[in-house]
Each structure stands twice: as structure tokens, then as C-alpha cells.
Amino acid sequence: MTDPWGLETRTPGSVLLVGCGKLGIRLGERLVAQGSEVTAMRRSAGDMPFPTIEADLRHPLDRELPEFDSVVITLPPSTEGDSIYPPALRGLAKALPTMPERVVFVSSTRVFEGRPGETPLTERDAPKVSSERGGDLVEGEHLAMELFGARIVRPAGIYGPGRDFLIRRVREGAAVDHTRRTNRIHETDLVRLLEAMLRADSAPPLIHAVDREPVLLGDVVAHIASRLGVEPPPHLDPEVGGGTVLEGRLLQEFLGDLEYPTFRAGYDEMIAAL
């Protein structure tokens, strides 16, 4: 079988993980296990499993960074006013002594929040936002491409071990908008995708991280309730619906079979572990 992406062609030697929360830590541990040298950059080092540069990227960096052949940026949009992306990305570009060979910027499918509907959206569709946070994400994507030639990954709603918000909502019997359209990706498959984006010679310039089954939120909570042995949560009053349907064909072509192709596989495992 031919491999149009050149998977496993690149070997990320030195990798900088900018932001490096739960997702970045899982990616970093996976890379370290396969021989990469991983460094994190975040506000506080805390109890990190690999070397960490402490830096608040809302402010200019006070040092030049080492060279890295790969960078993964997992900074969330700021919730404290001004977007973090302009100072963070410009400061990072200025502090790196050479341009990394591969940069991956993790955005979000929230860039489509202004395009609700049942028509499946693909990587060819233009973003449309309806909030300041969504606008910050679009700005971050553009800056990352302008400054670094970054590849963009847009995850849908991330779930998995430690990301059990919806299970807790169902257990509590909290009201839910059953009519809202949702898209999801298990954290394990997202980590696999980010690693593949570093290792592929011809990684896609933009890819949506979504599983194979866009679904109404009501279907998800009904399934979780049945597995927990409780009543489905009540309907939000009023229900406003909305949400998007995202096509994951490119992800499947690039990554192959997902370990968690639908929400059922992922939530069943999480509930069994409880």
C-alpha cells in the first residue's frame, strides 16, 4: 500500500511543547518513550515528567530559547481579556534561534461556531465565529501559519480519562440541550494524531480531529445514562439546538482506524473504569 503522507518519515528529535497541559503531557510522554528529547514551556513547572521552561507568554520572553526541530502549541485562548496568541506566538518566534522544521498549532472546531447546521463541514469550509474566543482562535491560526508555517489541528470536544464532565452531569441529573449537534474526539486518538503530524513527511496543512459519528447531545447522554443505570437527564428549557456536523474523512485517511471511532466505545470504557 502506498503512503501519500510519508508517515514515520520524520523523526522528531528535540520537541518543544508550548502550553503543555494534560494533552501536551500525554503527547510528551509518548514521544519520550520513543526516543525524542521533550521540553515543556508553561507558566509553572510543577511536577512535570520532563524538563520545563517556566514562562508567561503573555509577556516578552527574557531569554533566547534552545533550538528545536519540532514545536507543538497547545495554548488555549485567553479567558482574561486580550488574546494570548499575538504576544505568545510573536514572542516565541523572536526567541527561537532558528525556525523549527515542523510546527503544529492546536486550535478548535469552535472556529465554526457561527455556521450551525446539518450540512457536514470539511477542512475546505471557511471558519465563521460568533464569539470573542472563537475570533481569538482564528487569529491564532493565521498567526501560527504566518510566523511558523504551522500545520493546524482543530479538535472537537475532547473526552477521555479525567475528562468526565458529561458523565458527572448525567449522574447529577442536570438539564441538557438534547437537540444540540456535537462532535467528539477521544484524547488518545488526538494524541496519536499530534504525534503523526510530527512524524509525517507530508502532514496535512489543516486537519479536523473528529471521530466517525457526529451526534445529537441527547443521544450521547441517553447512552451514558443507560450504562450508568440512571434516567436520562431532563431537557433544557428552552432548548436552542445549534451546533455543527463535521466530517472526519481526512483524519481517517491520514491516521487510519481510530481506537475510539465513536463516543460509545470511549464512554463505555470510561464508565467501566469507574
Secondary structure, 3 states (H helix, E strand, C coil): CCCCCCCCCCCCCEEEEECCCHHHHHHHHHHHHCCCEEEEEECCCCCCCCCEEECCCCCCCCCCCCCCCEEEECCCCCCCCCCCHHHHHHHHHHHCCCCCCEEEEECCHHHHCCCCCCCCECCCCCCCCCCHHHHHHHHHHHHHHHHHCCEEEEECEEEECCECHHHHHHHHCCCECCCCEECEEEHHHHHHHHHHHHHCCCCCCEEEECCCCCEEHHHHHHHHHHHHCCCCCCECCCCCCCCCCECCHHHHHHHCCCCCCCHHHHHHHHHHHC
